[in-house]
Amino acid sequence: MDAGIGRRHVRELFPASAEQAWGECRAANTCSFSFRITKAASITSGEYRDDRLWPESHGRMTWVDRAFAAPEALMDDKGRQIVWVWIIDNLEDESSFGWSGVYSVPRTLWLGEDDTLRMAPVDELAMLRYNGKRFPSVELPAGEKLELDGINGESAEIKLTIVPGAARKTGLKVRTSPDEEEVTLLYYDAATKELVFDSTRSGAGGWKAREAAPFQLKESEQLELTVYIDKGVIEIFANERQAITRRVYPERSDSTGVYLFTEGGTASFDTIQVWEMMPSNSY
């Protein structure tokens, strides 16, 4: 892994697994990952031989700025490649609060059958779930939204299975005020073939941006989203093939709403499961 911000660099190199759980390499030429962070996080896979990595594929992990930077990685006793990343969109006066900086949730990385990167939150995050709530399936017409009421909109894990149908955009509005003066949009754009995190109206502070990552559903494939909301840290994972992580800074105390939404056509939300998340430590 090669991570650099300005002139500071951290380099790590580790085997790429063909399995999420056990880290067994499928072929010799797909057994190394390398990261390089400059303005944007990226990942390179290839064959490691003669004390160097011979690149064969390259991809990015952030697409608009360097808010997702300086990854760290390890291989655990199950052979999983686990990565966590510094989210550096810090307010200028953040250190005055006595702390500064925050990390993403840990994710596992592996190579798919097509030798492209796969990613998913580590299974152990399920230990933080409580107060689970399942909502009935719903078909949402174009331009409509549906509030997921009775949940904690500041601390939650949300799992959705969606049939986008004719919808151009379908996903979630989170950290939303009742009048949508403040809102963060997380959605799949079928027309542009992108996973989108739009924080342009998330609040007054931070790096407000529309971050769009390349992502396309296969024929007849459902959209499977996992979203983590942890106060001002929001992460979205799509079909184990794409993810975006950013910080947001809503100012209003009522910016806690969570809504399903769709634009341009009807979409079916077949699975809607929400859990509140407990702190990962007691202090």
N, C-alpha and C positions, 0 to 999 in steps of 0.2 A: 504494500500500500504506500503510495506516495502522496502526501498531503502537504500543501504549502499555502500559506496566507502571507502575502507580501514576500518577505525573504525567509520566512520560517517554514521548514519542511519536516514532515514525519513520513518515513517510508516503511511499508510493511508488504510482505509477499507471503501468500499462503495458498495451499492447494484448493482447487475448485472441485466441489463435489457434484456428482450427477444425481444425488439423492438429497432430499432435505434433511433426513435424519442421521445418516450414517457416514457421509463424507467419502464414499467410494468413487474414485475417478472412473469415468466411463471409458476414456481413451487418453493416451499419453499427451495428445496435443490439446487437451482441455483441462489441464490440471494446475493452472495458476491464475490467480487474480492479482491485479495491481491497481491501486488507486492513485489518482493525481488530482490535487485540488489547486486550481489557480483562481480564476474568476468563478468557476463552476466545478462541482464535484463530478468526477468521471471514473469509469472503471474499464480496465483493459484485461482481456483474457487471452491466453496463448500458451505456448510450450516453454517451460523453463529448462534450459540446457546451456552448458558451457558458461555457467555463472551469469546468465542474463535471460531476460524474458523476451521471447520472440512473439510479438503481438499477432493475434489472428482476428480479434474482434474488439470493438470499442463502443462504449456507450456512456451516456451522462446520467447523473443522479440529481441534478438540479438544472434549471433551464432559463433563469431570468436574472439571478444575482448570486451572491455567495453566502446567503443566509444559512445554507446547509453545507457545513464545511468541516474539515479536519476529522475524518473518520478514524476510529480505532477498531481493531479487530482481534479476535482470538478464535482458536478451535477448542471446543469443549470436549469432555470425555466421551460424548456420543459421536464425535466427529463432525459436529455442526460448525459451520463458519458463521460466527456471530459478530455483528457490526453495530456500533452505536456512533452517533454523529453529533457534533457540536452545532447547536442552533445559535447563531451569533447576532441575530437582530436584537441587540440590546439597546435600551433607552440610554441617552447620554448620561443621565443621573442615576443609573441603576445601582452603581456601587455605593451610593449614599444610603441604600437600604440595608447594607451590611453583607450583600452577596451579589454576584454577577455571573451570568452564564447558565445555560441549561442544555441537557442532552436529549436526544430523541429516544424513543423506546428502542430497545435492542431488537434487531431483525436478523433473520437467517438469510444467507445467500447461497444459491446453487445454480447449476446450469440446467436448462431445459433440454428436451430432446433435439431442439433446433440450435443448441449451443448458444442461446441467448440467456441473459440473466433472469433468474427468478428470485423473488423476495417475499418474505412474510414475517409478521411479528412473531417473536418466540412464543411457544406454547405456554410458558410459565406465566405470562401476563394474565391468563385466565384465573390465576389464583387471587387476583385483585377484584374480581367481579362479586357484586352482591346486589340485592334488590332487582333481580332480573325481571323484565317485562316484555312479553311478546304481544305485538299488535296484529290484528287480523289483516289478511291480504287485502289489497285495494287496487283498483284501476283508476288512475288519475288522468283526467282529460287535459288537453293542452291549456297552458296558462293557469292551471289550478295549483294550489298548495294545500298541504294537510299538516296540521301541527301534531307532533308527538307529545301529547300532554302527560303530565304526571311523572316526568323524568327530571333528572338533574342535568340541566343544560350546560353546567360548568365542569362537570366531571363524569364522563360517560364513555363506554365503548358501544358502538352501534354497528350491527351487521345487517346488510341489506342484500337481497337477491332480487334483481330487477330484470324484467323483459322490456327493453326500451321501445319496442314496437316502432311506430312512426315518429316518435319524439326525436327532436334534434338534440335537446338538452334534457338530462334527467339526473337527479341527485338530491342533495341536501342543502338547506340553508341553516347555518348554525351560528351561535352567539348573536342571535337576531333580536333586535328591539321590536316592540309591537308595530311601530310605524315603518320599520325597516330603514330607519336613519342609519343604524349600524347593522351590518349583516355580512357574513362570510359565506361565499358560495363554493360548494364542492360538487362537481358534476362531470359526467361524460358527455362530450360533444361529438355526436355521431357524424356530423357534416365535416368537421375538421379533423376527426379521428384523434382526439386529444382527451386526456384527463386534465381537468382544470381546477385550480385553487385560486379563487379571486378574492383578494383581501383589500381591494381598492376602497371599500366602504366599511372596513372592519372597525375603525376607530381613528382617533386623531394621531396616535403615535405609531412608531415602527415603520418598516419598509413596506409600504402598500404597493401591491403589484398583482397583475394577473399572470400567474405562472401556469403554463400549459406544457404537458409532457406528452410525447407521442404514444398513442394507445389506440388499438383497433380491436373490436370484438370479432371473433371468427363467425362464420355462418352458423346461425342458430345458437350461438353461445349466449348465455345469460351474463349480465353484469353483476359481479360479486364485489361489494364494497365493504371494507372494514375501516371504521373511523374512530379515532381516539380524540376526545376533547379533555384537555387538562388545563383548565383556566385559560391561559393565553397561548398554550401550545396545542396545535391541531395537526393531526396526521391522517392521511387517507391512503389506503392500499386498494388496488384494483386487480382482481383475478391473479394474484401472485406474480404479475408481470410489470406492474408500475406502482409508484408511490410518490407522494409529495408531502413535505413537512415544512411548516412555517409557524411563526409566532404572530399573534394578533393582539391588539391593545384596545378593546372596547372600553369606553369610559362610562357608559350608562349602566346603572345597577340592574336594569330590566333587560339587558341584552343577553338573555339566557334561552331564548326560544329556539326550538329545533323543528324544522319543517321539511317534509318531502315536497319536491316540486318537479314540474315538467314543462317544457316549452316546445312548440312546433308539432305536437302530436300526443297521442295517448300512450302512457307507459303503465305497465303492471308491476306493482311491488309485491312480490310473492312471499318474501320472508322479511320481517321487520322485527329484529330482536335488539333490545337495549339493556345494558347493565350499568349501574352506578359503579364507580371505581374507588376503592379504598386507597389510602396512602400506601406507598411501598415501604415506608418506615414509620415508626411510632412517634418520631419527633419532628 
